[in-house]
Amino acid sequence: MDKKRTLSRRRFMKASGVAAAAVFMAACAPAAPPQAPAEEKAEAPPPAAKEPITLRYRSWHSPEASLGDKAWYEWLSENYAQEAPDVTLKFEFVPFGSEYIQKVLADYAAGTPPDLLHSSIIWARDFYDRGVLLDLDDYLDAVPELAPDQFYGEATNRYRSKNGKYYGVPWEGPDSSIIAINSKLAQEVGLDPHGEDIKTWDDFVEAAKALTKREGGEIVQAGFLVTSMRYIEPFASWMYSNGGALHDDAITQPTFNNERGKQVLQLQLDLLNKHQVSFPISPERQDTQLFLQGKAGMIYAGTWSTTHFEGIAPEGFEYWFMLFPQGPMGDGPSTTTWSNMFVLPKKTKYPDKAFDLMRYCTTPPVVIKRFELSTRTTPLKAIFESEAWQQLLKKYPQLEVKIPAAEAGGVYPYFPFFTEANDALGTELERVILGEKDIEEALAEGEKKVQEVIQRRQKELEKS
């Protein structure tokens, strides 16, 4: 079946009011000649009722973990029944991580996948390359509200497509890595409370030094808490600010073993050892708590951190968010940006119905309603033009950074077999930060290990 043609016609019928026109024409038509009294007209049979179907909607956003998500599922169940009375929704919740991935692949192999699937960006490309997901272009062509230019950030469109074909629709985000700065501590040392005067890496170093306090040679207030880089997202953000990236656009080659990568790691070592603006790295170090206690002037955080700070920040605590400042080889501030998505498994029994549900959830006004219920956004521009967004900004003005971060951010480093690639590179980066390995040696070894992961992935795809 030509899905594009079928879908377009259905929406055209709704938009043009064909049904209403038919009623009007019938009312204006001349009356039919009277039937002879002896002839009895047979009654037309009642229209056949649509066969009820069940659509399975799978996510890791459990209603037990969030009152906002609970409100969303309840609202969707009630209101989608009016949009599609023949459809019953069945929600499935699986914990985020390997269990989620394994269940998706097992269900697909058994021919029983969910109809609508919530996917992390670090899984979706693997699912697509394995042949698990549908191409959505024919569907999306019929929905102008989901055109690429309706979303903020080029990264938002790159992570959900391959070779010009789309396999996902954003369902949360845009989320971005950022640096949080304690506004009061910044003002005390003559810095802008929003970090506006931190334009470059050199500015950042000077600000971190100014925000550092010592007593008897011991740090009692860190200017910035250097991370171990065991998780590669911070490395990616600093790389983007220095004009680099962790892989090429096709995700076939690592691109971090170069001068840009060396400069990123050297900056972290200098902050930690030369300028001594950070507390030592340890598993016990609680960065968020140190920040909220006023013991750290700046920390690595995310645009989602407002929800983490809420309820635990002391009264009167003031902070702001800023992008990663421009590096010596960069051309402006930057960061890493991503948005998890909805995808449709190929073996769903009801692809058209599943896409109708996806469309309903991801376009205005429903996507704005979900935001009002749960404060969860998608990169859809309509959300950020809504009154609900303006009201949220009054409560959390720091969230102003979401749009500039999405527009400046580079794509999340979604290597194939992400967990393995992250472990391969992250282990090497951590050894550098802990002083156990030379920068050049670690980058070369990390490049080799990541390349092995990519090559193994490609061979597996060729066999399948």
WOKA-V214771 format. One record per residue. OMEGA is omega in radians with two decimals (999 if undefined). Layout:
<<OMEGA> <OMEGA>>
//
This chain:
<<3.08> <-3.03> <-3.10> <-3.11> <-3.13> <-3.11> <-3.11> <-3.12> <-3.13> <-3.14> <3.09> <3.13> <3.14> <-3.03> <-3.02> <3.11> <-3.12> <-3.12> <3.13> <3.13> <3.14> <3.09> <-3.13> <-3.14> <3.13> <-3.13> <-3.08> <-3.08> <3.10> <-3.10> <3.12> <3.12> <-3.11> <3.10> <3.06> <-3.09> <-3.07> <-3.08> <3.10> <-3.13> <-3.14> <3.11> <3.12> <3.12> <3.12> <3.13> <-3.12> <3.11> <3.12> <3.14> <-3.13> <3.10> <3.09> <3.06> <3.14> <-3.09> <-3.07> <-3.14> <2.99> <3.09> <-3.08> <3.08> <3.11> <-3.08> <-3.05> <3.08> <3.11> <3.11> <3.11> <3.13> <3.13> <-3.12> <3.12> <3.13> <-3.11> <3.14> <-3.09> <-2.99> <3.11> <3.08> <3.09> <3.10> <-3.08> <-3.05> <3.12> <-3.05> <2.99> <-3.14> <3.06> <-3.11> <3.11> <-3.11> <-3.12> <-3.13> <3.12> <3.07> <-3.04> <3.13> <3.14> <-3.13> <-3.09> <-3.13> <3.09> <-3.10> <3.14> <3.14> <3.11> <3.13> <-3.14> <-3.13> <-3.10> <-3.12> <3.00> <-3.12> <3.10> <-3.01> <3.02> <-3.09> <2.97> <3.10> <-3.10> <3.07> <-2.92> <-3.13> <3.09> <3.11> <-3.10> <-3.13> <3.10> <-3.13> <-3.07> <-2.97> <3.06> <2.87> <-3.06> <-3.00> <-3.13> <3.09> <-3.03> <3.12> <-3.11> <-3.09> <-3.10> <3.12> <3.14> <3.08> <-3.10> <-3.10> <3.08> <-3.10> <3.08> <2.96> <3.07> <3.13> <-3.14> <-3.13> <-3.10> <-3.03> <-3.08> <-3.14> <3.08> <-3.14> <3.08> <-3.14> <-3.13> <3.10> <-3.13> <3.05> <-3.08> <-3.12> <3.01> <-3.10> <-0.05> <3.04> <-3.10> <2.97> <3.09> <3.01> <3.08> <-3.13> <3.08> <-3.00> <-3.13> <3.12> <3.12> <-3.14> <-3.12> <-3.12> <3.05> <3.11> <3.06> <-3.08> <3.11> <-3.13> <-3.08> <-3.12> <3.08> <-3.05> <-3.03> <3.06> <3.12> <3.09> <-3.11> <3.12> <-3.13> <3.11> <3.12> <3.12> <-3.12> <-3.11> <-3.13> <3.09> <-3.14> <3.01> <-3.11> <3.13> <-3.13> <3.13> <3.05> <3.05> <-3.11> <3.08> <3.11> <3.13> <3.12> <3.12> <-3.10> <-3.07> <3.11> <3.00> <-2.84> <-3.13> <3.09> <3.10> <3.12> <-3.10> <3.08> <3.10> <3.12> <3.13> <3.10> <3.07> <-3.08> <3.10> <-3.14> <3.11> <3.12> <-3.08> <-3.11> <-3.10> <3.10> <-3.11> <2.98> <-3.06> <-3.07> <-3.11> <-3.08> <-3.09> <3.12> <3.13> <3.12> <-3.12> <3.11> <-3.10> <3.12> <3.09> <-3.12> <3.12> <3.13> <3.11> <-3.07> <-2.96> <-3.09> <-3.11> <3.08> <-3.12> <-3.04> <2.92> <3.13> <3.11> <3.12> <3.10> <-3.08> <-3.08> <-3.12> <-3.00> <-3.13> <3.14> <3.12> <3.12> <-3.10> <3.09> <-3.13> <-3.14> <3.07> <-3.11> <-3.12> <3.08> <2.98> <-3.10> <-3.13> <-3.13> <3.09> <-2.98> <3.11> <3.14> <3.10> <-3.11> <-3.05> <3.08> <3.14> <3.10> <3.12> <-3.14> <3.13> <-3.13> <-3.11> <-3.14> <3.12> <3.11> <3.06> <3.11> <3.07> <-3.05> <-3.07> <3.09> <-3.09> <3.11> <-3.13> <3.12> <3.10> <3.10> <-3.13> <-3.14> <3.01> <-3.09> <3.11> <3.06> <3.06> <-2.88> <2.90> <3.05> <3.11> <3.06> <-3.08> <-3.01> <3.03> <-3.13> <-3.01> <-3.06> <-3.14> <3.12> <3.14> <3.12> <3.09> <3.09> <3.10> <3.14> <-3.13> <-3.07> <-2.94> <3.14> <3.07> <0.01> <-3.04> <-3.11> <3.08> <3.09> <3.10> <3.11> <3.12> <-3.10> <-2.97> <-3.01> <3.06> <3.12> <2.85> <3.13> <-3.11> <-3.06> <-3.09> <3.14> <-3.04> <3.03> <-3.05> <3.07> <3.14> <3.12> <3.13> <3.11> <3.11> <3.13> <3.10> <3.14> <-3.11> <-3.11> <3.11> <-3.09> <3.01> <-3.07> <-3.05> <-3.07> <3.10> <3.10> <3.13> <-3.10> <-3.12> <-2.99> <3.01> <-3.07> <3.11> <-3.11> <-3.04> <3.05> <2.96> <-3.06> <-2.97> <-3.08> <3.13> <3.13> <3.11> <3.13> <-3.11> <-3.12> <-3.07> <3.11> <3.14> <3.13> <3.14> <3.12> <3.08> <-3.08> <3.14> <3.10> <-3.09> <-3.08> <3.11> <-3.09> <-3.07> <3.13> <-3.11> <3.13> <3.12> <3.14> <3.10> <3.10> <3.14> <-3.11> <3.13> <3.11> <3.10> <3.11> <-3.12> <-3.12> <3.12> <3.11> <-3.12> <3.13> <3.12> <3.13> <3.12> <-3.13> <-3.04> <999>>
//
